Amino acid sequence: MVNLSVKNAGRTCLVERSKKVADVMSVNPVRVKETEFATKARALFRSYRYRSMPVVDEENKVVGVITRGDIIEVTSTKSNVLVSGLMSTPRVILTPEEDLRSAARKMIDASVESAVVVRSSIDNTLVGMISLHDILPYFKEAGKNKLAKEIMTKEVVSCTPDDGIPKVLDKMEKMKFTGLPVVKDGKLVGIITRKDIIDAGFARISREGKKGKVKNPPKVKRLMKTPVISVSPNTTVAEVIRIILEHNIGRVPVVENKRLVGIITRKDIIKSFLL
């Protein structure tokens, strides 16, 4: 078996060259048709933890992707908006035979958490989906030699328990984040995600709040999750990976003396080994 060396900060991460997208991808992924109502897609997002889903035509050919962020635009329980009206062109399209490191780099460069997998470069029939979460386990061994403080983002974008949901959702959309730590007096007190907002049915309230139709929109403290799963600056990256995989979360705050000092995402981890 041939190994592919990924060098970083004097250390070497060994990623099996023989590992292909086909070995890791999810087959028969949940998908929606371009002709279906967006409300169906919203129901699927509530049922699953996906951040995006492939959009196909009647022949199962990939024609686009739809994300949780797109679904927030649907503000009614009944809507005639079609998936085709919200979907976007996939930023990354992979094939089963592509090697894992190449796939990871394309996803990192395009700032996407997941990518569609089609049959071949000339046949865009949907055959699977792959995410950074799927790729993450292959960096766990190398993560034993790195600490959280070496790869964490130190300038953390956060919100407060008393912020209104419309304000937080706007911040997520502006910064292209899917979740934010909740901080009070410099201390981490919770975390809130776009999925929390959608699942609670507050996307509509958020949109109406922006239009002035809701005088007292719900606050973050009503939805935020506590206690927060966090790590210290000296936690190994391997342990951070284990926590992310075990709890199926997209980010882990880094805390020192109860104060938020950084945050680590799946993208941060993989990117640190591809530089």
Long-range contacts (C-beta under 8 A, 24 or more apart in sequence): 4-99, 4-101, 6-101, 6-142, 6-273, 6-274, 8-272, 8-273, 8-274, 8-275, 9-146, 9-150, 11-142, 11-145, 11-146, 12-142, 13-139, 13-141, 13-142, 13-273, 14-141, 14-142, 15-100, 15-101, 15-138, 15-139, 15-273, 16-100, 16-138, 17-99, 17-101, 19-99, 19-100, 19-138, 20-96, 20-97, 20-98, 20-99, 20-100, 21-94, 21-95, 21-96, 21-97, 21-98, 21-99, 21-100, 21-103, 21-117, 21-128, 21-130, 22-96, 22-97, 22-117, 22-128, 23-100, 24-100, 24-130, 24-134, 24-135, 24-138, 25-94, 25-96, 25-117, 25-127, 25-128, 25-129, 25-130, 25-134, 26-128, 26-129, 26-130, 26-131, 26-134, 27-127, 27-128, 28-128, 29-53, 29-54, 29-126, 29-128, 29-129, 31-55, 31-56, 31-126, 32-56, 32-66, 32-83, 33-57, 33-58, 33-83, 34-63, 34-64, 34-82, 34-83, 34-84, 34-87, 35-82, 35-83, 35-84, 36-82, 36-83, 37-79, 37-80, 37-81, 37-82, 37-83, 38-66, 38-70, 38-71, 38-74, 38-79, 38-81, 38-82, 38-83, 38-85, 38-86, 39-74, 39-77, 39-78, 39-79, 39-81, 40-83, 41-66, 41-71, 41-83, 41-86, 42-71, 42-74, 42-198, 45-71, 45-195, 45-198, 46-198, 46-199, 49-195, 49-248, 50-114, 51-113, 51-114, 51-131, 51-178, 51-250, 52-112, 52-113, 52-114, 54-90, 54-116, 54-126, 54-129, 55-83, 55-84, 55-87, 56-126, 59-125, 60-125, 60-126, 61-124, 61-125, 61-126, 62-90, 62-93, 62-116, 62-118, 62-124, 62-125, 62-126, 63-87, 64-88, 64-89, 64-90, 65-89, 65-90, 65-116, 68-178, 68-194, 68-195, 68-198, 69-173, 69-194, 71-198, 71-203, 72-169, 72-194, 72-197, 72-198, 72-203, 72-206, 72-207, 73-207, 74-203, 75-203, 75-204, 75-207, 75-208, 76-204, 77-204, 90-115, 90-116, 91-115, 92-116, 93-117, 93-118, 93-124, 94-118, 94-130, 95-119, 95-120, 95-121, 96-127, 96-128, 100-135, 100-138, 101-274, 103-130, 103-135, 104-132, 104-135, 104-270, 104-274, 105-274, 107-132, 108-132, 108-267, 108-270, 108-271, 108-274, 111-176, 111-267, 113-178, 113-250, 113-266, 113-267, 132-266, 132-267, 132-270, 133-244, 133-245, 133-248, 133-266, 135-270, 136-241, 136-244, 136-245, 136-266, 136-269, 136-270, 137-241, 137-245, 139-237, 139-241, 139-269, 139-270, 139-273, 140-238, 140-241, 140-242, 141-238, 142-237, 142-238, 142-273, 143-236, 143-237, 143-238, 143-239, 143-240, 143-241, 143-269, 144-236, 144-237, 144-238, 145-236, 146-236, 146-237, 146-238, 146-272, 147-233, 147-234, 147-235, 147-236, 147-237, 148-231, 148-232, 148-233, 148-234, 148-235, 148-236, 148-237, 148-240, 148-254, 148-262, 148-264, 149-233, 149-234, 149-254, 149-262, 150-237, 150-272, 151-237, 151-264, 151-268, 151-269, 151-272, 152-233, 152-254, 152-261, 152-262, 152-263, 152-264, 152-268, 153-262, 153-263, 153-264, 153-265, 153-268, 154-261, 154-262, 156-181, 156-253, 156-260, 156-262, 156-263, 158-182, 158-183, 158-260, 159-183, 159-192, 159-220, 160-184, 160-220, 161-189, 161-190, 161-219, 161-220, 161-221, 161-224, 162-219, 162-220, 162-221, 163-219, 163-220, 164-209, 164-217, 164-218, 164-219, 164-220, 165-197, 165-202, 165-205, 165-206, 165-209, 165-217, 165-218, 165-219, 165-220, 165-223, 166-205, 166-206, 166-207, 166-209, 166-210, 166-217, 168-192, 168-197, 168-220, 169-194, 169-197, 169-203, 169-206, 170-210, 178-250, 179-250, 179-251, 181-228, 181-253, 181-260, 181-263, 182-220, 182-221, 182-224, 183-260, 186-259, 186-260, 187-258, 187-259, 187-260, 188-228, 188-230, 188-253, 188-255, 188-258, 188-259, 188-260, 189-224, 189-226, 189-228, 190-220, 190-221, 190-224, 190-225, 190-226, 190-228, 191-224, 191-225, 191-228, 191-251, 191-253, 192-220, 192-223, 192-224, 192-225, 193-225, 193-250, 196-223, 196-224, 196-225, 197-223, 228-253, 230-254, 230-255, 231-255, 231-264, 232-256, 233-261, 233-262, 237-264, 237-269, 237-272, 240-264, 240-269, 241-269, 244-269
